Amino acid sequence: MKIAIIGQGGHSKVVRDVIKAMGDAEIVGCLDDKFSAEFFHEQIMYGPVDSAIRISEDFPEVKFFVAVGNNRVRKQIVERLGFPEEFYATLIHPTAQVSADSMIGPGSVVMPCVVVNSDALLGAHVIINTCSVVEHDSKIEDFVHISPNATLTGNVTVREGAQVGASATVIPGREIGEWAMVGAGATVIHNIPANSTAVGVPAIVKIREVTGGV
């Protein structure tokens, strides 16, 4: 599989490592708007984000991956390009344990040492970061980020664009609202409303935005 990575920040470095570890994938492009023109270096094409449109037309075998850690920016790039879902690669590190009964959407990445258990449903352009656990029957919508060492303990719902912070725990059956943020190390025992930030043990809503979305 040939892949063009979109984004050149810290998250893209980890994504590159996942692609290399997969063994059957090859990076052929690195796109970011910090590049004003297209050029080649060591057989990899560099250029602005909109170069993806030309690549998709000239090289239909190339898949794309938006390697941007910020959920809102990741969604903006996906909407800007307007590609169908089959244009995007799904990346799973070989050390991850992913149930055959789970589903992972296009453009999503499962990082090293992750566990995704039975009947978990992961949407598109989701980040399941290093050593996190997504237990059985959990539902993760598009553009979510589950941070390193976070644990969703079963039948948890995480709505679009939300982020569960590093080492946070969500007890069974709870819901994290769209574009909400759960702070690092928090323990979620109640549902977290959309467009809010919850921190602490147990997690308490500290900030609630007036508007959400991108």
C-alpha positions as CSV (number, residue, x, y, z in Angstrom):
1,M,0.0,0.0,0.0
2,K,1.3,3.4,-1.0
3,I,0.4,6.2,1.4
4,A,0.7,10.0,1.3
5,I,0.7,11.6,4.8
6,I,-1.0,14.9,5.3
7,G,0.5,16.9,8.1
8,Q,4.1,17.4,9.3
9,G,3.7,17.9,13.0
10,G,4.5,15.7,16.0
11,H,1.6,13.3,15.4
12,S,2.8,12.6,11.9
13,K,6.1,11.3,13.3
14,V,4.3,8.6,15.2
15,V,2.1,7.8,12.2
16,R,5.3,7.3,10.1
17,D,6.5,4.8,12.6
18,V,3.2,2.9,12.5
19,I,3.5,2.7,8.7
20,K,7.0,1.5,8.8
21,A,6.1,-1.2,11.4
22,M,3.2,-2.5,9.2
23,G,5.7,-3.8,6.7
24,D,3.3,-3.8,3.7
25,A,3.0,0.0,3.4
26,E,5.2,2.6,1.9
27,I,5.2,6.4,2.4
28,V,5.3,8.1,-1.1
29,G,4.1,11.6,-0.1
30,C,4.4,14.1,2.7
31,L,2.0,17.1,2.4
32,D,1.7,20.2,4.5
33,D,0.8,23.8,3.8
34,K,4.2,24.8,5.0
35,F,5.4,23.7,1.6
36,S,4.7,26.3,-1.1
37,A,5.5,24.1,-4.0
38,E,6.0,20.4,-4.9
39,F,9.4,18.8,-4.8
40,F,11.0,15.3,-4.4
41,H,13.5,14.2,-1.7
42,E,14.7,10.6,-1.4
43,Q,11.9,9.4,-3.7
44,I,9.1,11.0,-1.5
45,M,7.0,13.9,-2.9
46,Y,6.6,16.9,-0.7
47,G,4.0,19.7,-1.3
48,P,1.0,21.6,0.0
49,V,-2.1,19.9,1.2
50,D,-4.0,20.5,-2.1
51,S,-1.4,18.5,-3.9
52,A,-3.4,15.5,-2.7
53,I,-6.1,16.3,-5.3
54,R,-3.6,16.0,-8.1
55,I,-2.1,12.8,-6.6
56,S,-5.5,11.2,-6.3
57,E,-6.1,11.9,-10.1
58,D,-2.7,10.9,-11.4
59,F,-2.0,8.0,-9.0
60,P,-5.3,6.4,-7.9
61,E,-3.4,3.6,-6.1
62,V,-2.2,6.0,-3.5
63,K,-4.1,6.2,-0.2
64,F,-4.1,9.2,2.1
65,F,-3.8,9.6,5.8
66,V,-4.4,12.9,7.7
67,A,-1.8,12.8,10.4
68,V,-2.9,15.8,12.5
69,G,-3.5,15.4,16.2
70,N,-5.9,18.3,16.6
71,N,-9.4,16.8,16.0
72,R,-10.9,20.1,14.7
73,V,-8.0,20.7,12.2
74,R,-8.1,17.0,11.1
75,K,-11.8,17.4,10.3
76,Q,-11.2,20.7,8.4
77,I,-8.6,19.0,6.2
78,V,-10.9,16.1,5.4
79,E,-13.8,18.4,4.5
80,R,-11.5,20.6,2.5
81,L,-10.3,17.7,0.3
82,G,-13.7,16.2,0.0
83,F,-12.4,12.7,-0.8
84,P,-14.6,9.6,-0.6
85,E,-13.8,7.3,2.4
86,E,-12.1,4.7,0.2
87,F,-9.3,7.2,-0.5
88,Y,-8.1,6.9,3.1
89,A,-5.8,4.3,4.7
90,T,-6.6,2.6,8.0
91,L,-3.4,2.0,10.0
92,I,-3.0,-0.6,12.7
93,H,0.3,-1.2,14.5
94,P,1.3,-4.9,14.5
95,T,1.6,-4.9,18.3
96,A,-2.0,-3.8,18.7
97,Q,-4.6,-6.4,19.7
98,V,-7.7,-5.8,17.7
99,S,-10.7,-8.1,17.9
100,A,-11.9,-9.6,14.6
101,D,-15.4,-8.6,15.8
102,S,-14.5,-4.9,16.0
103,M,-14.8,-2.4,13.2
104,I,-12.3,0.5,12.4
105,G,-13.2,3.2,10.0
106,P,-11.2,4.8,7.2
107,G,-8.4,7.2,8.1
108,S,-8.1,5.9,11.6
109,V,-4.9,4.8,13.4
110,V,-4.4,2.2,16.1
111,M,-1.1,2.8,17.8
112,P,1.3,0.4,19.5
113,C,0.1,-1.9,22.3
114,V,-3.5,-0.8,22.0
115,V,-6.3,-3.2,22.8
116,V,-9.6,-3.0,20.9
117,N,-12.0,-5.7,22.1
118,S,-15.2,-7.4,20.8
119,D,-17.9,-5.4,19.0
120,A,-16.1,-2.1,19.5
121,L,-17.0,0.3,16.7
122,L,-14.5,3.0,15.7
123,G,-15.5,5.7,13.2
124,A,-13.4,7.5,10.6
125,H,-10.2,9.6,11.3
126,V,-10.0,8.3,14.9
127,I,-6.8,8.2,16.9
128,I,-6.4,5.3,19.3
129,N,-3.2,6.3,20.9
130,T,-0.4,4.2,22.5
131,C,-1.4,1.6,25.1
132,S,-5.0,2.7,25.3
133,V,-7.8,0.2,25.8
134,V,-11.2,0.3,24.0
135,E,-13.3,-2.4,25.7
136,H,-16.2,-4.4,24.3
137,D,-19.3,-2.7,22.7
138,S,-17.8,0.8,22.9
139,K,-18.7,3.2,20.1
140,I,-16.2,5.9,19.0
141,E,-17.5,8.4,16.5
142,D,-15.5,10.3,13.8
143,F,-12.5,12.5,14.6
144,V,-12.1,11.3,18.2
145,H,-8.8,11.0,20.0
146,I,-8.3,8.4,22.7
147,S,-5.0,9.5,24.3
148,P,-2.2,7.3,25.5
149,N,-3.0,4.8,28.4
150,A,-6.7,5.9,28.4
151,T,-9.2,3.2,29.2
152,L,-12.8,2.9,28.0
153,T,-14.1,0.1,30.2
154,G,-17.0,-1.2,28.1
155,N,-20.1,0.0,26.3
156,V,-18.7,3.6,26.4
157,T,-19.8,6.1,23.7
158,V,-17.5,8.9,22.6
159,R,-19.2,11.3,20.3
160,E,-17.6,13.1,17.3
161,G,-14.5,15.2,17.9
162,A,-14.2,14.4,21.6
163,Q,-10.8,13.7,23.3
164,V,-10.2,11.4,26.3
165,G,-7.0,12.5,27.9
166,A,-3.9,10.4,28.8
167,S,-4.5,7.8,31.5
168,A,-8.1,8.8,31.9
169,T,-10.7,6.1,32.7
170,V,-14.4,6.0,31.6
171,I,-16.5,3.5,33.5
172,P,-19.0,1.3,31.6
173,G,-22.0,2.7,29.9
174,R,-21.0,6.4,30.1
175,E,-21.1,8.9,27.2
176,I,-18.6,11.6,26.3
177,G,-20.4,14.3,24.3
178,E,-19.3,15.7,20.9
179,W,-16.2,17.9,21.0
180,A,-15.8,17.4,24.8
181,M,-12.5,17.1,26.5
182,V,-11.7,14.7,29.4
183,G,-8.6,15.8,31.2
184,A,-5.5,13.6,31.8
185,G,-5.9,11.1,34.6
186,A,-9.6,11.8,35.1
187,T,-12.2,9.2,36.1
188,V,-15.5,9.6,34.3
189,I,-18.4,8.2,36.3
190,H,-21.1,10.5,34.8
191,N,-22.0,11.4,31.2
192,I,-19.9,14.4,30.0
193,P,-22.0,17.0,28.0
194,A,-21.0,18.2,24.5
195,N,-18.5,21.0,24.1
196,S,-17.3,20.8,27.7
197,T,-14.1,20.1,29.6
198,A,-14.1,17.7,32.6
199,V,-11.2,17.0,34.9
200,G,-10.5,15.3,38.2
201,V,-11.4,12.1,40.1
202,P,-14.3,11.8,39.7
203,A,-14.4,14.0,36.6
204,I,-16.3,17.3,37.1
205,V,-17.3,19.7,34.2
206,K,-15.2,22.8,34.6
207,I,-15.7,24.5,31.3
208,R,-18.6,24.5,28.9
209,E,-18.4,26.2,25.6
210,V,-21.3,28.2,24.2
211,T,-20.9,26.7,20.7
212,G,-19.2,23.6,19.5
213,G,-18.2,21.9,16.2
214,V,-15.5,23.0,13.8
